[in-house]
Amino acid sequence: MDRRKFVAGLGLGLLAAPLAAEAQQARKVYRIGALGNPPPTAPQAVPYWKAFAEGMRERGYSEGQNFVMVHRWTEGRLERAPSLAAELVGLTLDLIVAVGTASVRAAKQVTSAIPIVMVYVVDPVLGGLVDSYARPGGNVTGVAFGVGLEIVGKHLELLKEALPKVSRVAALSDPVHPLDASYRKEAQTAAGALGVTLQFYEVRDPNDLEAIFSALTRARAGALLVPAQPFAFVNARRIADLASKSRVPAVYSFRETVEAGGLMAYGANAADMFRRAATYVDKIFKGAKPGDLPIEQPTKFELIINLKTAKALGLTIPPSLLLRADEVIQ
C-alpha cells in the first residue's frame, strides 16, 4: 500500500470522527417533561411558557427542532402530582421542568437520575428539596420564589396600609400543599404583629370556593389573604370574581389575579423566572450537574394595584402606596 495514501486516509478518518460526533450532537432532539398546574394554553400560563420558549431560543434551542415538550398538569389538584410525575419518568426524558413545590417534590420522589429544573418554588430548603441554595446537591436546581414565606408578612402589611382599620382578615389555604403549615404559622406571626385576627378557610376542592366566600362574608372578614399556592393561580379569575361579588378587598401573589379584577398583588416577576429556567436547562444539556448549580432568587418584585377595583369597593388607596406601585390598572 502507498504509505502517503495510507497516512492521508488515516488523517481523513481522524478528522471525520469529531465531525460525525458533532453532527450527531447537532441532530439531538432533547425531550423535556413539564409538570405543573394549568396547561401552557391556559390564559394565565401563556406568558410564562412563552418566556421559557424565548429563553430557550436565546440559547439556540427551537421547540420542534432540537427540543420537544411533554406536558402533564395537575390542574391545581396537588394530589395528582405523584402519579403524573411517575408517568413522566416512565417516558424517555432528558430533563423535567417542575413548577411549584408539590410538583418538584413529586418528581424528586420518583427519580434521582433525571435532572429537575424547578420554577416558582417558595422555599426549596424549607421544603426539603435541596441541601442549600449555594450547593443544591442531588438532581434538583433552578429558580426559587425569592423571599420565601416572608412574603406573607409583606402581603398583610399591604392590606393594613390600604385598609388601616381592618382587624379581621380571612386567609385561604390548601391543606395538601407541602408548605401549608409553615405558611399558616408565618401568617399568624405577621398578623399578630399587625394587630390583625386571621381566620383560615381550607380550599380542598375549587368547587368549594363559593361556599367559602359565603362563609367569610358572614364572618364579616374585612379583607382576604390569598397565598402563592397552585389553586390560587389556576382559579385566579374565579377568585377575583368572587372577591368582587363579596366586596372583600384581597391581596394576591399573582399579577394575573389583579388583571382579572383583584385589588392588588405583590410578588416576583414570574415570566422572568421562567426565562431564567432556560439558562439551567442549557447548562445541564451542556454537561453541568444540577446539584452543582446554585439556585437563583429573583431580585425584581412587583406591586400591582387595580384602581378600578378599589373604586368599585369604595376604597381610597393611600397615595404612598400608589407611588410605590410598579403598575396601576385604571
Secondary structure as GFF3:
##gff-version 3
##sequence-region A 1 330
A	DSSP	alpha_helix	3	26	.	.	.	ID=ss1
A	DSSP	beta_strand	30	36	.	.	.	ID=ss2
A	DSSP	alpha_helix	46	58	.	.	.	ID=ss3
A	DSSP	beta_strand	67	73	.	.	.	ID=ss4
A	DSSP	three_ten_helix	78	80	.	.	.	ID=ss5
A	DSSP	alpha_helix	81	89	.	.	.	ID=ss6
A	DSSP	beta_strand	95	99	.	.	.	ID=ss7
A	DSSP	alpha_helix	101	110	.	.	.	ID=ss8
A	DSSP	beta_strand	116	121	.	.	.	ID=ss9
A	DSSP	beta_strand	140	144	.	.	.	ID=ss10
A	DSSP	alpha_helix	150	162	.	.	.	ID=ss11
A	DSSP	beta_strand	168	173	.	.	.	ID=ss12
A	DSSP	alpha_helix	180	194	.	.	.	ID=ss13
A	DSSP	beta_strand	197	202	.	.	.	ID=ss14
A	DSSP	three_ten_helix	206	208	.	.	.	ID=ss15
A	DSSP	alpha_helix	209	218	.	.	.	ID=ss16
A	DSSP	beta_strand	223	225	.	.	.	ID=ss17
A	DSSP	alpha_helix	230	234	.	.	.	ID=ss18
A	DSSP	alpha_helix	236	246	.	.	.	ID=ss19
A	DSSP	beta_strand	250	252	.	.	.	ID=ss20
A	DSSP	alpha_helix	255	259	.	.	.	ID=ss21
A	DSSP	beta_strand	264	268	.	.	.	ID=ss22
A	DSSP	alpha_helix	270	285	.	.	.	ID=ss23
A	DSSP	three_ten_helix	290	292	.	.	.	ID=ss24
A	DSSP	beta_strand	301	306	.	.	.	ID=ss25
A	DSSP	alpha_helix	307	312	.	.	.	ID=ss26
A	DSSP	alpha_helix	319	324	.	.	.	ID=ss27
A	DSSP	beta_strand	327	329	.	.	.	ID=ss28
###
